[in-house]
Amino acid sequence: MTSRADFGKHHQHEVFSASRAAHLDTPMRRRLYHPERLAKRYVKPGYRVLDFGCGPGFFTREFAKQVGETGRVYAVDLQEEMLRIVREKLESEV
């Protein structure tokens, strides 16, 4: 049996490199996962949304469109470079 103290030892994950971020937001991936459908189904104007592990913003941008002016999306990622990519995408869409 695995104790809580041992959990991290057996379940280590690699962080997807920000240098490869473009692979996470491609037209093919958008056709497969339809982030706009997920956002429209679960996010309403005025909501507060946490996009944990946002990467380059694959879902973040759609969430931001749905929450509108009265809502807020909090994009969180381990890598500052991923957050920079999200910021640049959002600024270019304004």
N, C-alpha and C positions, 0 to 999 in steps of 0.2 A: 504494500500500500504506500502511496506517495503522500508525504506530509506537505503542508503548505510551505514549509521551509525548503523543501526539495523541488517545488514546482518550477521555479525559474531555471534550475539546472537541466531539466529534461525538456523544456519547451522554449528553447531559444529561437528567435526569429531574426532573419536578416532584414535590414532596413533597405527599402528600394531606393537606390541612389538617385539623387536629384539630377544628376547628369543624364539620366535616362528618363526624365519626367515626360518627355514628349510621347513615350510609348504608352502612357496612362491616359492620354487624352487625344484619341485619334478618331477620325470619321467612322472607321469600322467599329470601334468600341462603342461609339455613340449609337450606331445602328443596332448593336447587340443588346445594350443595356438601357437605352432610352431614359437618360437622366431627367429629361423634361417630364416624362410620365410619372416617375416616382415623385418628383417635386410637386406636381399638380395634385397628385393623389393624397399626399401626406402633409403638405405645407400650405398654409393659408396666409393671406395678408395680415400683417401685424404679429405673426408668430416670432418667437425667439428660437433659433435653430443652432445646435452645436454640430459642426461637421468635424468630427474627431478623426484625425489621420487624413486630413483633406488632400494631401498630395498636391498636385498642380491645379486642383479646383474642379475636377470632373463634375462633381455634384454641387459644389459651392456656388458656382455661377447660376445654376438653375434655381437653387434655394433662394438666392438673393433676388432673382426676378419675382419669385412667388411671394416673398414676405413684403415686398414693396417698400415704400417710404416709411411706413409705420412699424416695420419689423426690423429684426437684426439677425445676421448670421455671424456666428463665431467660428472662424476657421482655425483649427489647431493642428499642428504637425510638429514632429521631432526636429525637422530640418528647417532652418531659417531660409535656405534656398528655395524650398517648396513654397513657403509663405511669400517670398519675393515674387515667384512666378504667379501665384494667385493674385497678388496686388496688381501686378502689371496687366494681367488679363482683365481684371475688373476695371482698372483705370482706362484701358483702351476701349471698353464698351460704353463708357459714360459719355 
